[in-house]
């Protein structure tokens, strides 16, 4: 069985080149529900938008758009924010380390 995680959070099974949903489609999450969480995470970390963007490796405009509800974090960004909510120091420490040469 081959599975794929779609950008909107759905999981689909791939069969014969076609996608089949594994679960009923989840209702779209309104940006209003997510944006306070991003701002709250940033404020709990005591970071400016610029500092938060730099730590995550995204443009500051992305943080602004999330906080203003113009866009919502999706896929890996949403997962990273969920981990930051539970262990911000560990995430920021891991993101700050230089990758070891192979």
N, C-alpha and C positions, 0 to 999 in steps of 0.2 A: 504494500500500500504506500503510495506517495502522497504526501500532504504538502500543502502550501499555505503560508500565512499571508493573507492579503493585506494591503495597506490600511484598509478600513477595519481590520481586526478579525475578519471572518477567516475560518479555516476551511479549506476545500480539499477534496480528494481528487487527484488527477488520474483519470482512466481514459485510455484511448485518445489522448490529446484534448479531452474535455474536462471541465471543472464541475464537481458535484459538491454542494455544500454539505458539511457534516452536521451542522446544527442550523436551526432556523435563523434567518438573518436577524441580527440584533438591531434595534432601532438606532438611528443615527444619534450620536451624542452631540448635544448642542454645545457650541463653544462656551456659552455662558456657564455651563457646569464645570468646565475644565479650567477656564482662565483664573478664577480666584485661587485655585490650587497652585498654579505656577507662580503667581505673585506671592502667595503665602510661603511656598518653598523657598523662594529667593529671599524673602524678608527674614524667615527663620534662620537662614544661613548668613544673614547680615551682609548681603552683597548688593551692589548696584546692578542695574540691568547690564551694564557693560562688563562688570566683573563676572557676573553669572554666565553671560554669553561666552566670555573668554574661557571659563572653566569647562563649559560644555563643548566648546569648539564650534559654536554656531554664530552667525551674524547677530548683532544686537537687535537688528530689525525683526528677527525671528522671535526673540523674547518679547519685544514690544507687541508684535502681532498676537502672540499667545495671550499676553496679559490684557490686551484690549478686546479680545474676542474676535478679531478679524480672521484668525486661523486657529486651528487646534492641533496640538502635538499628535502625531500619528506614528504607528509602527515602533521602530527602535527608540525614538525620542520619548514616546509615551512610556515605554518600558524603563528607560533610564530615569525618567522623572519619578516613577513608582519606586525604584530602588533608592533614589535620593530621599524620598519621603521617609524611608525606613532607616537608612544608614548614610546620611549625608557626608560625614567625615570620611568614611571608608571609600565612598565613590569619588570624592574630590581628591583624596590621596592617590587612588588608583589612576585617575585621569591625569594627575600631575607628574607621574613617574615617566621617565624616558623608556621607550621600548628597548629591550636588550638586542644587540646585533646577533643575527643568526649565523 
